Amino acid sequence: AAAVRWWRLAAAQGHRLAAVNLARFLMRGEGAPKDPCAAEGLLLDAAERGETTACAALAELYALWAEPADPAHARAWLDRAFAAGDPQAAALAHRLGRASQPFPLPGSGPSPEP
C-alpha cells in the first residue's frame, strides 16, 4: 500500500513511468482495490505522452485484466510495444501465448487501431 501511495504522488506530478507503475498495481489489485478503468486511463495518458512501456502494459490490461478480455486491442498495443522496441514486449507475448486462451502473436493478422 505504501508503494501505491508513492506511485500515485509521482503520477499526479506528471511522471509517466510512475503512472505506468501505478496502473500495474491498479489493474492487478495489488496494494489497492482492483480498478482496471483507472489503470486504463493512466496508461492511455502515459502512452499519449510518449511512455513506450505503457503500450505493453495496455496489452497486458486488455488481455488479462479487462472484463471481458479484449484480445484485439491487446494485440494492437503489443504490436506498438514491439514497434517501439520495448524489451518487455517479447516476454509479454510469450506469457500471453501461454495464457488460458490462445493469443495471436504480433504480426499474425490484422490489428485494429488501439
C-alpha positions in Angstrom: 0.0 0.0 0.0 2.9 2.4 0.7 4.3 1.8 -2.8 0.9 2.7 -4.4 0.8 5.9 -2.4 4.3 6.9 -3.7 3.5 6.0 -7.3 0.2 7.9 -7.0 2.0 11.0 -5.8 4.6 10.8 -8.6 2.0 10.1 -11.2 0.0 13.2 -10.0 3.1 15.3 -10.7 3.2 14.1 -14.3 5.8 11.3 -14.1 4.9 9.0 -16.9 6.7 5.9 -15.7 5.1 6.3 -12.2 1.7 6.4 -13.9 2.5 3.1 -15.6 3.7 1.5 -12.4 0.6 2.8 -10.5 -1.6 1.4 -13.3 0.0 -2.0 -13.0 -0.9 -2.1 -9.3 -4.4 -1.0 -10.0 -5.1 -3.4 -12.9 -3.9 -6.3 -10.7 -5.5 -5.1 -7.4 -2.1 -5.2 -5.6 -1.8 -2.7 -2.8 -5.1 -1.1 -3.8 -8.5 -2.2 -4.9 -8.6 -3.6 -8.4 -9.6 -0.8 -10.8 -8.9 -1.6 -14.5 -10.8 1.5 -15.6 -8.4 3.8 -13.7 -5.4 1.8 -14.9 -6.6 2.1 -18.5 -6.9 5.9 -18.1 -3.4 6.2 -16.6 -1.9 4.0 -19.3 -3.6 5.7 -22.2 -2.4 9.1 -21.0 1.2 7.8 -20.5 1.2 6.3 -23.9 -0.1 9.5 -25.5 2.7 11.4 -23.7 5.4 9.0 -25.2 5.9 6.4 -22.5 6.6 3.3 -24.6 6.3 0.9 -21.6 2.6 1.9 -21.4 2.0 0.1 -24.7 3.0 -3.3 -23.2 1.0 -2.6 -20.0 -2.1 -1.8 -22.1 -1.7 -5.1 -23.9 -1.5 -6.9 -20.6 -4.5 -5.0 -19.3 -6.7 -5.8 -22.3 -5.6 -9.4 -22.5 -5.5 -10.4 -18.8 -7.3 -7.9 -16.6 -10.1 -6.3 -18.5 -13.6 -7.8 -18.1 -14.3 -9.0 -20.7 -10.8 -9.5 -22.2 -10.2 -7.7 -25.4 -7.6 -9.7 -27.4 -7.8 -7.5 -30.5 -6.8 -4.3 -28.6 -4.3 -6.3 -26.6 -2.6 -7.4 -29.9 -2.7 -3.9 -31.3 -1.0 -2.4 -28.2 1.5 -5.3 -28.2 2.3 -4.5 -31.8 3.0 -0.9 -30.7 5.2 -2.1 -27.9 7.3 -4.2 -30.4 7.5 -1.3 -32.8 8.8 0.9 -30.0 11.4 -1.6 -29.1 10.0 -2.3 -25.6 12.1 -5.1 -24.2 9.0 -6.3 -22.2 7.0 -7.0 -25.4 8.6 -10.4 -26.2 8.2 -11.7 -22.6 4.6 -10.5 -22.6 3.9 -12.1 -26.0 5.2 -15.4 -24.6 3.2 -15.0 -21.4 0.0 -14.2 -23.4 0.6 -17.1 -25.7 0.6 -19.4 -22.7 -2.5 -17.9 -21.1 -5.7 -19.8 -20.8 -6.9 -18.7 -24.2 -4.7 -18.7 -27.4 -3.3 -15.3 -28.1 -2.1 -14.3 -31.6 1.5 -13.1 -31.7 2.2 -9.6 -33.2 2.0 -9.6 -37.0 -0.1 -12.8 -37.2 -3.1 -10.9 -38.5 -4.7 -7.5 -38.9 -4.6 -5.3 -35.9 -7.3 -2.9 -35.0 -6.4 0.7 -34.1 -5.9 1.0 -30.3 
